[in-house]
């Protein structure tokens, strides 16, 4: 092990190998692997932020960077909206192991999170993620258009779905070649809202959906109570991975008819060969719900 002194009482401990200390302004330094000659320090306008780019990065590295940057920007955007719209309860539908909830906490959101994840393996991880957070509630159910018991395809990691894969999905993801199913409980969103919002004097909920092609079914289950949400987020597909799932324009039209307007679109995945975006995270708000400025 080696130690690189950064000054001001700070140091980095790292495994053997060359490391370079690169000043990035405002008293901050970045420690990089390798020689400084292979890195470019790029300012992002007058924001005070900078990118450190590896000049030897491959095209594949660049694509991964673009998706990672979109994920980062989406998180920052959502965090700002939650603050601006004074959101005090986030409905996290399709929570998987709790990635979204953990991100919200890292970004400073301190209100209630109510997460829904129907599959046993993922729910066990979700429960562990939330167990020390008293205002993060978790439920082992799925949400949909009707109360029912249904079979969900599992074994697809973060892509478990109530829908079978499309031919395009099978070509894109090898994980779809093998599957097993698990019976899960489905509830309507409007049937769980009172319990989820209990104790909040002036609820201002936000709806996040990531259900692998099933978001419109979740949305339909809100019924007239969808009007209570001040904002929402849905994964919308330009190229369908699941049979019977809506295309992006169909989903967005439904959301817009319910009074939501787009504030951001962030690529979730992209085809390497063609550059086409497969899915976007679509972030929307009900503009009339923004609190009056002080």
Secondary structure, 3 states (H helix, E strand, C coil): CEEEEEECCEEEEECCCCEEEEEEECCEEEEEECCHHHEEEEECCCCCCEEEEECCCCHHHHHHHHHHHHHHHHHHHHHHHHHHCCCCEEEEECCCCCHHHHHHHHCCCCCEEEEECCCHHHHHHHHHHHCCCCCEEEECCEEECCCEEEEEEECCHHHCECCCECHHHHHHCHHHHCCEEEEEEEEEHHHCHHHHCCCCCCCCEEEEECCCCCHHHHHHCCHHHHHHCCEEEEEEECCCCECCCCCHHHHHHHHHHCCCEEEEEEEEEECCCCCCEEEEEEEEECHHHCCCCC
